[in-house]
Amino acid sequence: MPELVSTNSVKSYTVVNSVNDHGAATVRDEDGSTYHITSYDDDVLREHLADHRPGEQVRMDIERAGVRANVWQVSALYPGIESQA
């Protein structure tokens, strides 16, 4: 079974690349670290993130998905979305 490692806190992430046809997205956290989202705990999380465009912020929990270095899974989303001008 793949190891799941949490980021240990709810963080705000800026969408860099929106969810594509394969379900993948790229987000950046406040310190500039970039995360490649490739999976979701359920379809509702995927659809919610897919509603966000580049530059918009979303609050969520992510966990490492599998053994690849920078592949992450969304485990929860939270209110508090802001867009950046």
C-alpha positions, 0 to 999 in steps of 0.5 A: 500500500502506498504511503500517505504523508500529510502536510499536517495543516490546512494551507492555502494554495494558489492554482497554477494549472487548472485540473486537466482532462486526466484530473491533474492540477498544479498548485503552489503554497505560500512559501513557493513550493509547487505540488502536482495534484493527481488524485482525490479522496472522492469526485466531489473534491476533484470537481471542486478544485476543477472549478478554480482557475489559475490565480485563484486560491483554495484551502485544502489538505493534501497528502503524498500519493504513492512513491513518486517525489511530488505527486499529491492527493487532495483529502479535504477542501475548506471554505475561504477561497480568494482570487488574486488580482 
